[in-house]
């Protein structure tokens, strides 16, 4: 039977409509391409960290850690890069003195964040349950933690008010770790260790530490005081380090000297006065000795290695000598 041209047109339209519907159905059933992990991540120029839902658990952990460390909101932190890596050990590739790392491959991420114009690198495992900061801004290692605790005790500071300005491996030329003091003899033996510089309240405090932590030597010399001669035959030497250690030696009665701390010996007001002088005055060499030729002459000298530029007048010079003499008496009381 022959179909009219109009009927043929209707049938062709039905076939075409059916074909289009089949194509749409097949397209709907086909698996859809998923966005890659990186495509979900904001870059450095985007809104700081975007929606938290756009970050994987490791990235969220890194942002949370930096937010807590800097006291910033997550919106003030931007994600620079995320790299999937396999860390060679349980410490996620960040070695710390005194910490034993398991020998196991740990899949995770190397995440770089940015806040206030500075970049911070974090190493994480896959789910962000383990995270460690890398580079100079990493948490302090065992030796750094040890000297932070010592500085806090010496000056009655809170540990969280002290930061590590720098930490470097060195080989000291002697057993005194490169720091010489009056009446202290040093064995000439090479001693591996670290130079650690701490920062608190706008001042830096240097420590020299042996590799095993058995010897910690303050290295920022603040004040020396001597008193020799007189009828009593004094032979008193005292060294005060900026980090709060006070070393005294009376030559004959106590040849090995004694060491105590400013926080142990002085009131908060007396300590504050010392730091006021240190910040105000520069290098100051004072001499309160008896005139030359006086019988049983007493020699009294004081050197202040201040960070300021002013020079003390007579009242401050007298106050410095009284402060030092009083400190020495307390050291041996």
TORMIMAR-703027 format. One line per field, with one value per residue: residue number from 1; residue in one letter; x, y, z of N, C-alpha, C in turn. Coordinates in steps of 0.2 Angstrom, whole numbers. Layout:
i = NUM ...
aa = a ...
nxx = X ...
nyy = Y ...
nzz = Z ...
caxx = X ...
cayy = Y ...
cazz = Z ...
cxx = X ...
cyy = Y ...
czz = Z ...
This chain:
i = 1 2 3 4 5 6 7 8 9 10 11 12 13 14 15 16 17 18 19 20 21 22 23 24 25 26 27 28 29 30 31 32 33 34 35 36 37 38 39 40 41 42 43 44 45 46 47 48 49 50 51 52 53 54 55 56 57 58 59 60 61 62 63 64 65 66 67 68 69 70 71 72 73 74 75 76 77 78 79 80 81 82 83 84 85 86 87 88 89 90 91 92 93 94 95 96 97 98 99 100 101 102 103 104 105 106 107 108 109 110 111 112 113 114 115 116 117 118 119 120 121 122 123 124 125 126 127 128 129 130 131 132 133 134 135 136 137 138 139 140 141 142 143 144 145 146 147 148 149 150 151 152 153 154 155 156 157 158 159 160 161 162 163 164 165 166 167 168 169 170 171 172 173 174 175 176 177 178 179 180 181 182 183 184 185 186 187 188 189 190 191 192 193 194 195 196 197 198 199 200 201 202 203 204 205 206 207 208 209 210 211 212 213 214 215 216 217 218 219 220 221 222 223 224 225 226 227 228 229 230 231 232 233 234 235 236 237 238 239 240 241 242 243 244 245 246 247 248 249 250 251 252 253 254 255 256 257 258 259 260 261 262 263 264 265 266 267 268 269 270 271 272 273 274 275 276 277 278 279 280 281 282 283 284 285 286 287 288 289 290 291 292 293 294 295 296 297 298 299 300 301 302 303 304 305 306 307 308 309 310 311 312 313 314 315 316 317 318 319 320 321 322 323 324 325 326 327 328 329 330 331 332 333
aa = x x x x x x x x x x x x x x x x x x x x x x x x x x x x x x x x x x x x x x x x x x x x x x x x x x x x x x x x x x x x x x x x x x x x x x x x x x x x x x x x x x x x x x x x x x x x x x x x x x x x x x x x x x x x x x x x x x x x x x x x x x x x x x x x x x x x x x x x x x x x x x x x x x x x x x x x x x x x x x x x x x x x x x x x x x x x x x x x x x x x x x x x x x x x x x x x x x x x x x x x x x x x x x x x x x x x x x x x x x x x x x x x x x x x x x x x x x x x x x x x x x x x x x x x x x x x x x x x x x x x x x x x x x x x x x x x x x x x x x x x x x x x x x x x x x x x x x x x x x x x x x x x x x x x x x x x x x x x x x x x x x x x x x x x x x x x x
nxx = 4 3 9 3 11 10 7 19 27 23 26 40 43 39 49 60 58 58 71 78 74 79 93 94 90 101 112 108 110 123 139 144 157 168 173 190 200 209 201 191 197 201 211 226 222 209 193 198 199 188 173 171 167 172 185 196 198 211 216 207 211 224 221 214 224 233 225 223 236 240 229 219 205 198 194 204 215 223 223 237 244 242 249 249 257 269 275 291 291 284 285 281 290 296 309 313 324 326 314 308 305 293 297 289 279 269 255 249 248 256 254 252 249 244 245 243 253 263 270 265 270 263 263 253 244 233 220 220 222 234 246 259 269 281 297 305 296 291 285 294 308 315 327 325 313 317 325 316 308 318 321 308 307 318 315 302 292 278 277 271 273 285 295 304 317 327 336 351 362 378 396 405 420 425 422 415 405 408 407 414 418 423 435 432 437 440 438 448 439 431 414 398 383 369 365 353 341 330 315 306 295 301 314 329 336 350 355 367 369 373 374 367 360 365 372 368 371 369 371 370 377 374 378 392 401 413 423 436 450 453 452 447 451 443 437 427 417 404 393 380 367 357 346 343 351 362 379 391 407 418 432 443 435 425 428 422 411 394 377 362 346 338 324 323 331 327 314 299 299 312 318 312 317 330 329 324 335 343 337 337 351 367 382 391 404 409 417 420 431 442 453 469 483 478 478 475 467 451 444 431 421 410 401 389 380 371 356 352 355 358 368 371 367 375 366 360 371 376 365 365 377 373 363 369 378 369 363 373 375 363 365 374 368
nyy = -6 11 25 41 57 66 57 50 60 62 50 50 61 55 45 53 60 49 45 56 56 44 47 57 50 40 49 54 43 40 39 54 66 68 82 86 85 96 105 109 117 133 145 155 168 168 169 169 155 149 140 129 116 114 110 97 84 85 97 106 103 108 122 125 122 133 144 143 145 158 165 169 171 158 163 172 166 159 146 140 129 112 96 79 67 54 51 48 43 40 53 62 67 77 80 79 84 71 65 50 42 32 19 20 21 35 40 56 74 88 104 121 136 153 168 184 188 179 163 146 130 114 97 83 68 57 59 70 68 68 80 91 105 112 118 134 139 129 119 119 109 96 102 115 117 114 125 135 133 135 148 154 150 157 171 172 171 167 152 152 165 166 164 154 162 158 143 134 122 119 117 119 126 123 115 124 128 139 151 162 164 173 166 153 138 131 116 111 105 99 102 96 105 116 133 143 155 164 173 186 198 208 207 198 182 173 156 143 126 109 95 83 89 90 100 117 133 150 164 178 191 202 209 213 212 217 215 218 217 228 229 217 209 206 196 195 191 193 188 192 186 190 182 179 171 170 171 168 171 168 167 161 155 148 141 135 142 149 147 155 162 176 178 170 177 190 203 206 219 223 216 221 234 232 228 239 248 241 242 255 260 260 252 252 256 256 263 262 262 264 278 278 273 273 266 248 247 247 239 242 237 239 233 236 229 235 238 250 267 278 286 282 294 301 297 286 278 275 268 257 251 248 240 229 225 221 211 201 199 192 181 173 172
nzz = 0 -4 4 7 4 14 25 25 30 43 49 48 56 69 70 71 82 92 91 95 109 113 113 122 134 135 137 149 157 157 165 175 173 187 196 199 213 215 208 216 225 231 224 226 224 226 236 252 259 254 254 268 264 252 254 257 271 276 272 278 291 291 289 301 310 308 309 323 328 323 328 319 308 298 286 283 279 265 253 245 238 236 237 233 242 247 263 270 283 300 305 296 287 294 304 321 335 347 345 340 324 316 304 291 276 274 266 261 262 256 261 257 265 266 275 280 271 272 269 274 278 278 283 281 285 276 280 288 301 307 308 304 306 294 290 296 304 311 325 340 343 354 360 359 365 378 381 380 391 401 400 403 416 422 420 425 415 404 395 382 378 373 359 345 338 329 325 324 318 325 327 341 347 360 376 383 375 367 375 385 402 417 427 423 416 400 392 377 366 352 351 346 343 346 341 348 347 356 357 366 372 364 365 361 365 367 366 369 365 369 359 364 374 387 391 394 389 392 382 379 385 398 409 419 434 446 461 470 481 495 513 517 507 496 482 471 458 446 434 423 413 399 398 411 419 433 437 449 457 469 470 480 491 484 472 461 458 458 452 449 446 440 442 454 463 463 465 456 453 454 444 433 433 430 416 411 412 403 391 389 390 382 378 392 403 419 433 450 458 472 473 465 474 486 502 504 493 485 471 461 447 433 420 407 395 386 375 371 368 376 389 406 419 434 445 440 438 451 456 448 452 466 464 457 468 478 471 470 484 487 479 486 498
caxx = 0 7 7 3 17 8 8 26 30 21 30 47 44 39 55 65 57 60 78 81 73 84 100 94 90 107 116 107 112 131 143 146 164 168 178 196 201 211 197 187 201 202 219 229 218 201 191 204 199 182 168 175 165 177 192 197 199 218 216 203 215 230 219 212 230 236 221 224 243 240 224 216 199 199 193 210 220 222 227 242 245 241 252 248 264 270 280 295 291 279 285 279 296 299 313 314 328 323 308 309 300 292 299 283 277 263 252 246 248 261 250 255 244 246 242 247 259 268 268 267 270 261 263 248 242 228 213 222 222 241 248 265 272 288 301 307 290 288 285 301 311 316 331 321 308 321 328 310 306 322 320 302 308 323 312 295 288 274 281 268 275 292 296 310 318 332 340 355 367 385 402 408 427 427 417 410 401 410 405 419 417 428 438 430 442 436 442 448 437 425 407 393 377 365 364 346 339 323 312 301 295 305 322 332 340 354 358 372 366 376 369 363 356 367 374 365 375 367 376 369 380 371 381 398 403 419 425 443 455 450 455 445 453 438 438 421 415 398 391 372 365 350 341 341 356 367 384 395 413 422 439 445 430 420 432 418 406 387 373 355 342 335 317 324 334 325 307 297 301 319 320 309 322 336 327 323 342 346 334 339 358 371 388 393 409 409 422 419 436 446 459 475 488 475 480 470 463 446 443 424 419 403 400 382 380 364 354 350 360 359 373 368 370 378 361 359 377 376 359 367 382 370 359 374 381 364 361 378 374 358 367 377 364
cayy = 0 17 31 48 61 68 52 49 66 61 44 52 65 51 42 57 61 44 45 61 54 39 50 60 45 37 54 54 37 39 42 61 67 72 88 84 88 103 110 111 121 140 147 160 174 167 171 165 147 147 136 123 110 113 108 90 85 87 105 109 102 113 129 125 123 139 148 143 147 165 169 172 167 154 167 176 161 156 140 141 123 105 91 72 64 48 53 42 40 42 60 65 70 83 77 83 81 68 61 44 42 25 18 17 26 38 44 62 80 94 109 127 141 160 172 190 189 174 156 141 123 109 90 79 61 57 61 76 67 69 86 94 111 111 124 138 141 123 118 119 102 95 106 122 117 114 132 139 131 138 156 155 150 162 177 172 172 162 149 154 172 165 160 153 166 154 138 132 117 121 114 123 125 120 112 129 130 146 156 162 168 174 161 147 135 127 111 113 99 101 100 98 107 121 140 144 162 165 180 188 205 213 206 191 178 167 150 138 119 103 90 79 93 89 107 123 139 156 167 185 194 208 214 210 216 214 219 215 221 231 226 210 205 203 193 194 192 191 188 192 185 193 177 178 167 174 167 172 167 172 165 156 151 144 141 133 147 146 149 155 165 183 176 167 181 197 204 208 226 224 213 226 240 230 228 246 250 237 244 262 262 256 249 256 254 260 261 265 260 269 282 274 275 273 259 243 250 243 240 240 239 236 234 234 228 237 238 257 272 283 285 284 299 299 293 279 274 273 264 251 248 246 234 223 223 218 204 197 196 188 175 169 172
cazz = 0 -5 8 4 6 21 30 26 34 50 51 49 62 74 70 73 89 96 91 100 115 115 114 129 139 135 140 156 161 156 171 174 175 193 197 202 220 214 205 221 229 229 223 231 222 227 242 256 259 251 258 271 261 246 256 260 278 277 271 284 297 291 290 308 314 307 312 330 329 322 330 313 306 292 280 282 277 258 251 239 234 239 233 236 243 252 267 271 290 304 307 290 284 298 309 327 340 353 343 336 319 314 297 287 271 276 261 264 258 257 260 258 266 266 279 281 267 274 268 280 275 283 281 284 282 271 282 292 309 309 305 307 302 292 290 301 308 314 332 343 344 361 363 359 371 384 383 382 398 406 400 406 424 424 420 427 409 401 389 376 377 370 352 343 332 325 328 319 320 324 331 346 348 366 380 386 369 364 379 390 408 422 431 421 411 395 388 370 363 348 354 342 346 342 343 348 349 358 357 370 374 360 366 359 370 363 370 365 368 367 355 368 379 393 393 391 391 390 378 378 391 399 414 423 440 450 467 472 486 501 519 518 502 491 475 469 451 444 427 422 406 398 399 418 423 436 439 454 459 475 469 484 495 480 465 455 457 459 447 451 441 442 445 460 467 463 465 449 452 453 437 428 433 426 409 409 411 397 385 388 389 377 381 398 407 425 438 456 462 476 469 465 479 493 506 504 488 483 464 459 441 431 412 405 387 384 368 369 365 381 394 413 423 441 449 437 439 458 456 445 457 472 461 456 474 481 468 472 491 487 476 491 505
cxx = 4 4 8 9 16 9 15 29 29 25 37 48 43 46 60 65 59 68 81 80 78 91 100 94 97 112 115 110 120 134 145 153 164 174 184 196 204 206 192 191 202 210 220 225 211 200 195 204 192 177 172 173 169 183 191 199 206 219 213 208 221 227 217 219 233 232 222 231 243 235 220 210 201 199 199 216 218 226 231 242 243 244 251 255 264 276 284 295 285 279 283 284 299 303 314 319 324 316 310 303 299 294 293 281 270 260 248 247 254 256 253 249 248 242 246 253 264 266 270 265 268 261 258 248 236 221 214 222 229 243 254 267 279 291 303 302 287 289 292 302 312 321 328 316 311 323 322 308 311 322 314 303 313 320 305 290 283 277 278 270 282 292 303 312 323 335 344 360 374 390 406 415 429 421 413 406 402 408 410 417 423 429 435 434 438 441 442 446 431 419 401 387 373 366 356 344 332 321 306 301 300 312 323 337 344 356 362 370 370 371 365 359 359 370 371 368 372 373 375 371 376 375 387 399 408 420 431 447 451 454 453 447 448 440 432 420 408 396 383 371 358 345 340 346 361 372 389 401 416 429 440 440 426 423 427 412 399 383 366 352 339 328 318 327 331 317 306 299 308 322 318 314 328 335 326 330 345 344 336 346 361 376 391 398 410 414 421 425 439 451 465 480 485 477 474 465 457 444 436 423 413 403 393 382 373 362 352 356 362 365 370 372 373 372 360 365 377 370 361 372 378 366 363 376 375 362 367 377 369 360 370 374 361
cyy = 6 22 37 52 64 63 50 54 64 56 46 57 61 47 46 59 56 43 50 59 49 42 53 55 42 42 54 49 36 42 49 62 71 77 85 88 95 108 113 116 128 141 153 167 174 170 166 158 145 144 130 117 109 111 101 90 87 94 108 109 107 120 130 126 130 145 149 146 155 169 172 168 163 158 172 172 159 150 141 135 117 100 84 69 58 50 47 39 43 50 65 69 76 80 82 80 77 64 56 43 34 25 15 23 28 42 50 68 85 100 116 132 148 164 178 191 184 167 151 134 118 102 86 72 62 60 67 75 68 75 89 100 110 118 128 139 134 123 117 111 102 100 113 122 117 121 137 139 135 145 158 155 156 169 178 174 166 159 151 161 172 161 159 157 163 149 135 127 120 116 119 121 122 118 117 132 137 152 156 166 168 168 154 144 131 122 112 106 101 98 102 100 112 128 141 151 162 172 181 195 210 212 199 188 172 162 145 131 114 99 86 83 93 96 112 129 145 160 175 188 201 212 209 215 213 218 215 220 223 227 219 206 202 201 191 195 189 192 187 191 188 188 175 174 172 170 171 167 171 169 159 152 146 144 139 137 144 150 149 160 172 182 174 172 188 197 206 215 227 221 218 232 238 230 235 249 247 240 252 264 257 252 254 253 259 258 265 263 266 272 278 277 274 266 255 245 245 244 237 242 236 238 231 234 229 237 245 261 277 281 287 290 297 295 286 275 271 268 257 247 245 240 228 220 219 211 199 194 191 181 171 169 165
czz = 0 0 5 7 13 26 31 30 41 53 52 55 69 75 73 80 94 96 95 107 118 117 121 135 140 139 147 160 161 163 170 176 182 193 201 209 219 212 210 226 227 228 227 230 224 234 247 256 256 256 261 267 255 248 259 267 280 277 276 290 297 292 297 312 314 310 320 332 328 325 325 312 300 286 279 280 270 257 245 235 239 234 237 236 247 256 269 278 293 306 301 287 288 304 315 332 346 351 338 331 317 306 293 282 273 270 264 259 260 255 262 259 266 270 281 277 268 272 273 277 280 280 285 282 278 274 287 299 311 305 308 303 300 291 296 306 312 321 334 344 352 364 364 364 377 386 384 389 403 406 404 414 426 425 422 421 408 395 382 374 373 364 350 337 327 329 323 322 320 328 335 347 355 370 383 381 367 368 385 396 413 426 429 415 407 392 381 366 358 350 349 346 342 345 343 351 350 358 362 372 370 361 363 364 367 368 366 369 365 363 359 374 386 396 390 393 388 387 377 385 392 404 417 429 444 456 470 477 492 507 520 512 498 485 473 462 450 437 426 415 405 399 406 422 426 439 443 455 464 475 474 488 490 473 459 454 459 454 449 445 444 445 452 465 468 463 457 448 451 446 432 428 429 418 407 407 404 391 383 387 384 381 386 402 413 430 444 461 467 472 470 470 486 496 506 499 486 476 463 452 438 423 411 397 385 377 366 367 371 386 401 416 430 445 447 438 446 459 453 449 463 470 460 463 478 478 470 479 491 484 481 498 506
